[in-house]
Amino acid sequence: MYNNPYMTAYNSQATRDKIDTQIAQLQQLKEQMSQPMQQPSINQTFQLAPTHNGVRYANSIDDVKKEVVYFDTPFFSNDLSVLWLKNAKGDIKAFELKEIIKKDEKDMIIENLQSQINQMKEMIENATANNSNVDEPSEDEQPTNVSNHRTSKKK
């Protein structure tokens, strides 16, 4: 069976066919490698909400109500005294802004002295108000237990 000439011829022919198939596959791979790779074109359309992260100004709350927002957005009045915060639902919160001025040591001393002066003024005003309410005899009135008759006679 192993020495059968038909078998050996068949085996050698099958081996040659396998080799030929592998050579053809290698040639195809070689051709594919030599050609530039073409990437498939990707077409994507993005529709994003406008992203306006900067400062927005408004003249009044009516201007804020008209604006459409997609996230919490601050609106400032032109003089920066009012802040409106509008969320995506349309709810609006209003805040009053006040500038904080940093005080140095001298400013704090001056402020302290001014408050002490104001306290002293209040104390003086209260004291004068209390004195005016007290019943004091006037200079025109004479005490009732002293007589006005002169007892001494001139000689």
Helices and strands as residue ranges (DSSP letters): H 5-34, E 56-58, H 61-66, E 73-77, E 82-86, E 92-96, H 105-133
